Amino acid sequence: MDSKEQLLVLEEIRELMKTQIETQTRLLEVQQEHVELYRNQLDRVERINSKAEAIQDKSAQLMGAARKGVTVALLIIIILVAYLSWLLFM
C-alpha cells in the first residue's frame, strides 16, 4: 500500500468516525428529550396524586361527619318512637 492509499483509507475512517459522532450526538439529544418528557410527566403525576390525596382526605372527613349525623338522627328517631309508644300505651 502506498501513501496515497493509506491517506484515502485514513480519510474514509475519519469520515466514518465523524458520521458516527454525529449520529451519537443526535441520539443523545433524543435521549435528553425523552428524559425531559419523563420528568414533566412525573411532575404532572405527582401533582395529580397530591390532588387525589386531598380529595380522599376531604371525602373521609365528609363520611365521618355523615356517620355522626346518621347516628344522631337514628338515636333521635329511636327516642321518639319509644316516647310515642309510651304515650300510646299509657
C-alpha positions as a Markdown table, in Angstrom:
| # | Residue | x | y | z |
|---|---|---|---|---|
| 1 | Met | 0.0 | 0.0 | 0.0 |
| 2 | Asp | 1.4 | 3.3 | -1.0 |
| 3 | Ser | 1.0 | 6.5 | 0.9 |
| 4 | Lys | -2.0 | 7.7 | -1.3 |
| 5 | Glu | -3.9 | 4.6 | -0.5 |
| 6 | Gln | -3.2 | 4.9 | 3.2 |
| 7 | Leu | -4.3 | 8.5 | 3.1 |
| 8 | Leu | -7.5 | 7.6 | 1.4 |
| 9 | Val | -8.2 | 4.9 | 4.0 |
| 10 | Leu | -7.5 | 7.3 | 6.8 |
| 11 | Glu | -9.8 | 9.9 | 5.3 |
| 12 | Glu | -12.5 | 7.3 | 5.0 |
| 13 | Ile | -12.0 | 6.2 | 8.6 |
| 14 | Arg | -12.2 | 9.9 | 9.6 |
| 15 | Glu | -15.4 | 10.4 | 7.7 |
| 16 | Leu | -16.9 | 7.3 | 9.2 |
| 17 | Met | -15.9 | 8.4 | 12.7 |
| 18 | Lys | -17.4 | 11.9 | 12.0 |
| 19 | Thr | -20.7 | 10.3 | 10.9 |
| 20 | Gln | -20.7 | 8.1 | 14.0 |
| 21 | Ile | -20.1 | 11.0 | 16.3 |
| 22 | Glu | -22.9 | 13.0 | 14.6 |
| 23 | Thr | -25.3 | 10.0 | 14.9 |
| 24 | Gln | -24.4 | 9.6 | 18.6 |
| 25 | Thr | -24.9 | 13.3 | 19.2 |
| 26 | Arg | -28.4 | 13.1 | 17.6 |
| 27 | Leu | -29.2 | 10.0 | 19.7 |
| 28 | Leu | -28.1 | 11.8 | 22.9 |
| 29 | Glu | -30.3 | 14.8 | 22.1 |
| 30 | Val | -33.3 | 12.5 | 21.6 |
| 31 | Gln | -32.5 | 10.7 | 24.8 |
| 32 | Gln | -32.3 | 14.1 | 26.6 |
| 33 | Glu | -35.7 | 15.0 | 25.2 |
| 34 | His | -37.1 | 11.7 | 26.5 |
| 35 | Val | -35.7 | 12.4 | 29.9 |
| 36 | Glu | -37.2 | 15.8 | 29.9 |
| 37 | Leu | -40.6 | 14.4 | 28.9 |
| 38 | Tyr | -40.3 | 11.8 | 31.6 |
| 39 | Arg | -39.6 | 14.5 | 34.2 |
| 40 | Asn | -42.6 | 16.6 | 33.0 |
| 41 | Gln | -44.8 | 13.5 | 33.2 |
| 42 | Leu | -43.5 | 12.7 | 36.7 |
| 43 | Asp | -44.2 | 16.2 | 37.9 |
| 44 | Arg | -47.7 | 16.0 | 36.5 |
| 45 | Val | -48.3 | 12.6 | 38.1 |
| 46 | Glu | -47.1 | 14.0 | 41.5 |
| 47 | Arg | -49.5 | 17.0 | 41.2 |
| 48 | Ile | -52.4 | 14.7 | 40.3 |
| 49 | Asn | -51.6 | 12.4 | 43.1 |
| 50 | Ser | -51.5 | 15.2 | 45.6 |
| 51 | Lys | -54.9 | 16.4 | 44.4 |
| 52 | Ala | -56.3 | 12.9 | 44.7 |
| 53 | Glu | -55.0 | 12.6 | 48.2 |
| 54 | Ala | -56.5 | 15.9 | 49.2 |
| 55 | Ile | -59.9 | 14.8 | 47.7 |
| 56 | Gln | -59.7 | 11.5 | 49.6 |
| 57 | Asp | -58.9 | 13.3 | 52.8 |
| 58 | Lys | -61.9 | 15.6 | 52.3 |
| 59 | Ser | -64.1 | 12.6 | 51.4 |
| 60 | Ala | -63.1 | 10.8 | 54.6 |
| 61 | Gln | -63.9 | 13.9 | 56.7 |
| 62 | Leu | -67.3 | 14.2 | 55.0 |
| 63 | Met | -68.0 | 10.5 | 55.5 |
| 64 | Gly | -67.1 | 10.8 | 59.2 |
| 65 | Ala | -69.5 | 13.7 | 59.6 |
| 66 | Ala | -72.2 | 11.9 | 57.8 |
| 67 | Arg | -71.8 | 8.8 | 60.0 |
| 68 | Lys | -72.1 | 11.0 | 63.1 |
| 69 | Gly | -75.1 | 12.7 | 61.7 |
| 70 | Val | -76.9 | 9.4 | 60.9 |
| 71 | Thr | -76.0 | 8.1 | 64.3 |
| 72 | Val | -77.6 | 11.2 | 66.0 |
| 73 | Ala | -80.6 | 11.1 | 63.7 |
| 74 | Leu | -81.1 | 7.4 | 64.4 |
| 75 | Leu | -80.8 | 8.0 | 68.1 |
| 76 | Ile | -83.4 | 10.8 | 68.0 |
| 77 | Ile | -85.8 | 8.5 | 66.0 |
| 78 | Ile | -85.4 | 5.7 | 68.5 |
| 79 | Ile | -86.1 | 8.1 | 71.4 |
| 80 | Leu | -89.2 | 9.5 | 69.6 |
| 81 | Val | -90.5 | 6.0 | 68.8 |
| 82 | Ala | -90.0 | 5.0 | 72.4 |
| 83 | Tyr | -91.8 | 8.2 | 73.6 |
| 84 | Leu | -94.7 | 7.7 | 71.3 |
| 85 | Ser | -95.0 | 4.1 | 72.3 |
| 86 | Trp | -95.1 | 5.1 | 75.9 |
| 87 | Leu | -97.8 | 7.7 | 75.2 |
| 88 | Leu | -99.9 | 5.2 | 73.2 |
| 89 | Phe | -99.8 | 2.6 | 75.9 |
| 90 | Met | -100.4 | 4.9 | 78.9 |
